[in-house]
Amino acid sequence: MGVIVRPDTPFRCLPCHSIASGTVRGCSAGFYLRWHPLICRRTSNNNRLCSSVEGRLGLRRIIVSSSRGNSSDFNDTYTGIVEDGEGFPSGKSETLEIDGNEPLEIRTALSEAHARLESIEKERDQLLEELAMSKVKQQEYVTTIMHDKELAIAELEAAKSMFNQKLQESVKEKFALESKLVLAKQDAVELAVQVEKLAEIAFQQATSHILEDARLRVSAAETSAAEAAYQIEEKIRNTTEDTILSIVEQSKGAIEKALAVAEKTGDHARKAVEALPDGLNTIDEIATLRSQNIGLQDTISDLETQLFLLKGEVGRFKLELQQAQEQAKASELQARASEKAFLDLQKLTREKSLQQEEGTKSLLEKMRKDASDRKKAITKAFKVELESIKAVIEAAKETARSKDEAYMRRCEALQKSLKASEAASKMWRQRAEMAESLLQKERSLDEEVEDVVYMVNGGRIDLLTDDDSLKWKLLSDGPRRAIPEWMARRIRTVCPKFPPRKINISEALAADSVPLDLPKPDEVWCIAQEKPKEGDTLIEHVLEKEIIEKKRKALERALQRKTLRQRTPEQTKLEPGTGTGREIVFQGFNWESWRRKWYAELAPKAADLSHCGITAVWLPPPTESVAPQGYMPSDLYNLNSAYGSVEELKHCIEEMHAQDLLALGDVVLNHRCAHKQGPNGVWNIFGGKLAWGPEAIVCDDPNFQGCGNPSSGDIFHAAPNIDHSQDFVRKDIKEWLNWLRNSIGFDGWRLDFVRGFWGGYVKEYIEASNPAFAIGEYWDSLAYEGGNLCYNQDAHRQRIINWINATGGTSSAFDVTTKGILHSALHNQYWRLIDPQGKPTGVMGWWPSRAVTFLENHDTGSTQGHWPFPRDKLAQGYAYILTHPGTPVIFYDHFYDFGLRDILIELIDARRQAGIHCRSSVKIYHANNDGYVAQIGDTLVMKLGHFDWNPSKENQMEGSWQKFVDKGSDYKLWLRQ
């Protein structure tokens, strides 16, 4: 016998499998053996030969197994069969077998093993198919669940939004109903009180004696009725008691009679028995006894009848009582059943609410999880953006650093040039000193030239041609008119260039001049310190000429306005409520302007303001005031205030008029500070030309004990509130306003705190003073809800409209509504700029010609900052108000201090070129979170926000449009060609 082994087959141990049981048992070596009746022997170090012997066939079968790769995988092995004495089959096999005649049991076991293996493979294929189907179904389930989840979330969001909407609607309806109910209750209470008062007065006045008589009669009738009722009750009670007593007495009497008759009968019977032996005749007595017995029986039967009737009534009462008890029991049963049903309903409701709460909690948890995921993603994106911003900031810092280095280099170069210029000036001063010495020597040597006079002073040479020169006269005689204080201050600010004043020429020539020893400031002659000569006819002539020149200029301005009004009536039609309709107002002060001589500082800016397109300047309150800002006036005719003197005020107004600017005075008519205390120690006595008393103060002012009528508006608690219902008060105020118009030169008014008195009085004042323009300050709070500005501000702007209506339209008013809405709208809430009717949401949407739009003033901004406008949104805010109808106002700080001058000039130019006025039409195309687009008039379109929009791409925009201003995401303006 021999063993055939393939030389190219590597041998290693495989795991051992038991075919009978189908389980796998691991072997310590890496081979496997199929155990039949086997005989094993080791032939070498690398393989093991297993031979099986079958005695009947006399053949030997040798199985050689090897494995490659993973030894644990039974399916990776291959089997080949080789007969003894035959060649090897073709190909490479992993397992070689030498066939012989095997026992029948081994073949059966092998066939069973193959069958089981096939069944296992079939089961595996089925399981794989089921697994694939389960995966497909799982995917379908996941898709269905996700779809259901999205639907559920959408339904939940819709239900939530619908619930919030219905909740808001119900809250609004509730508030509306509550307000209506409160108003109705108030009206009903007031009506009832009024009716009751009227009824009381009518009855007291007309029927007082009749009422007393009626009261007496009513009391007498009540007394008699009470007595009659008491008597009836007593009679009923007595009758009932008498009846019961009589029945009881009758019953007692009948019983007593029966007992007495029975006793008598017994006595008679006893006597009869006793008398029988005596032979008495007892038949009659027996008959009498029978008759008495019959009578007693009748009486007893009557009593029984009555007793039976009484028992019937008692039985009837018992039946009624039983019925009442049964009804009570039935009611109790019904109550218990209803209570049980109510408890069941409560239980079911509680269970349902718990289920809904659990469902809601699960949904909320999911939503929170989603929100947290979104938050993480947003945070990650924000960090990335923050990193990019940091990089940009670093680049900007580097750029700024390079600019600073360049600036330092420039400063060094300037310092070098300055040193060089100082050296040059020193050299030229030395040369001037040498020239002065030479001239003096030449003058001393040559005295024949008398027409030329040299004034020397520290290196400065002044040539005076002769004694009659204007310069010499100015030095010797002084000015021809008094120098105003404001002009004197301006002169003092200039470095004096005149030499020290000398008495005569000889003294000037004989004086020694030390080049570097300059005179002191008080020794230097200055025209600001000189006074005009008294009694000089020439000076009087100059003053008279100046007065005539002023009158001539005033007449020229009046004629110019009249001719303008005749030429362009649409543009120059003057109304106190609108001005010309094309006014642009400049507020020419802030809260701290009183700290400087403001009139003198503002007057030189008139030409600049007029050149920039301003048409009216709002000046600060002119009157003497307890507070330096001017809003606590005392003496109305004293115009020497912290802002400057009355002369400086007139000069400032003259400068405004010289540049065709309207001067608007800030007048405080609501309150006035008193000068003296009254007898009771209260400050309510006024001084000055308008010496009013407590009768000029409203009676409902809680602090100043006024004797006038009640206030027609809100109370200003810091000062006495003036009673404008008094005729003398209105007369004095109208005279004062006309004095300001005619003598001082004001053209119009800004009216302070007009909430304090009725607008009808304002109409009377405006008609009396005839201003070119008038603005009222009606400032109250907007509507807020939960700390956020409400979208609907109709009630707020309606209050301002009501005040303008009260003035008869003679005055305009600050559009506080638009200012408040712009605060929120410019923070990507541009939908606030359109109302449900498609109009602007402020006063300009309802009455644009009377709306004065603004962003800040001395109260909201400046150093007070009661309601400052967002500084980064100022350009957008001005782009809105300067391109929309109404009359825009520009604040001093924004124009001169905030670096917005060029932007404002550009916007004013756009307004002028587009021909926008206070009545221009507005058509809003877009108003959402992304931005705002509107066409104003026919020739201008403006856009706010970052979204992309161009009028040339819109079908509804006719004509050719050219971009006029482009500020990126802030705003853009287009003009029609």
URGIQUI-V231586 format. One line per field, one symbol per residue. ss: DSSP state (H for helix, E for strand, - for the rest). psi: psi as a letter, one per 40 degrees, with the letter a starting at -180 (. if undefined). Layout:
BEGIN
ss->???
psi->???
END
This chain:
BEGIN
ss->---------------EE------EE------------EEEEE-----EEEEEE------EEEEEE--------HHH---EE-------------EEEE-----HHHHHHHHHHHHHHHHHHHHHHHHHHHHHHHHHHHHHHHHHHHHHHHHHHHHHHHHHHHHHHHHHHHHHHHHHHHHHHHHHHHHHHHHHHHHHHHHHHHHHHH-HHHHHHHHHHHHHHHHHHHHHHHHHHHHHHHHHHHHHHHHHHHHHHHHHHHHHHHHHHHHHHHHHHHHH------HHHHHHHHHHHHHHHHHHHHHHHHHHHHHHHHHHHHHHHHHHHHHHHHHHHHHHHHHHHHHHHHHHHHHHHHHHHHHHHHHHHHHHHHHHHHHHHHHHHHHHHHHHHHHHHHHHHHHHHHHHHHHHHHHHHHHHHHHHHHHHHHHHHHHHHHHHHHHHHHHHH-------EEEEE--EEEEE-----HHHHHHHH-------HHHHHHHHH------E----HHHHHH----------HHHE--HHH-------HHHHHHHHHHHHHHHHHHHHHHHHHHHHHHH-HHHH--E---E-----EEE-----HHH--HHHHHH--HHHHHHH---EEE------E-------E-------E--E-HHHHHHHHHHHHH---EEEEEE---EE---EE-----EEE--------HHHE----------------------EEE----HHHHHHHHHHHHHHHHHH---EEEE--HHH--HHHHHHHHHHH----EEE-------EE--EE----HHHHHHHHHHHHH-----EEE-HHHHHHHHHH----HHHH----------HHHHHHHEEE-----------------HHHHHHHHHHH-----EEEEEHHHHH----HHHHHHHHHHHHHH-------EEEEEE---EEEEEE---EEEEEE-----HHH-------EEEEEE----EEEEEE-
psi->iihhhhdehihihiihhhddeeihhiidafiihhhagihiihdaeeihhhiihhdddeihhhhhiiiibheehdeeiihihhiheiiiiiihidhhihiahiidddddddddddddddddddddddddddddddddddddddddddddddddddddddddddddddddddddddddddddddddddddddddddddddddddddddfdddddddddddddddddddddddddddddddddddddddddddddddddddddddddddddddddddeddefihedddddddddddddddddddddddddddddddddddddddddddddddddddddddddddddddddddddddddddddddddddddddddddddddddddddddddddddddddddddddddddddddddddddddddddddddddddddddddddddddddddgedheehhhhigfehhhhhdadeidddddddeaieihhidddddddddhhheiiihididddddeihhhdegiiideehhhddeiiiiiehdddddddddddddddddddddddddddddddgdddehhideebeefihihhfiaeedeeigddddddeeddddddeeieihhiiheihidhdeeegichdehegaeeiidddddddddddddefhhhhhhhhedihhidiiadeehgfhiaadggiaeeehieeheeefieaiiieaihheeihhhheehddddddddddddddddddeidaihhhgeeeiiddddddddddegidihhigghiiihihfeihidhfdddddddddddddefeeiiihgddddddddddefffeeeehieeeiieadeddgdeehhiidiadddbaedfdgiihdeeddddddddeeiiahihhiddddddefedddddddddddddefhaeeiihhhdigaddahhihhaeehhihiieihihddehdehiahhhhdhhfbeciihiih.
END
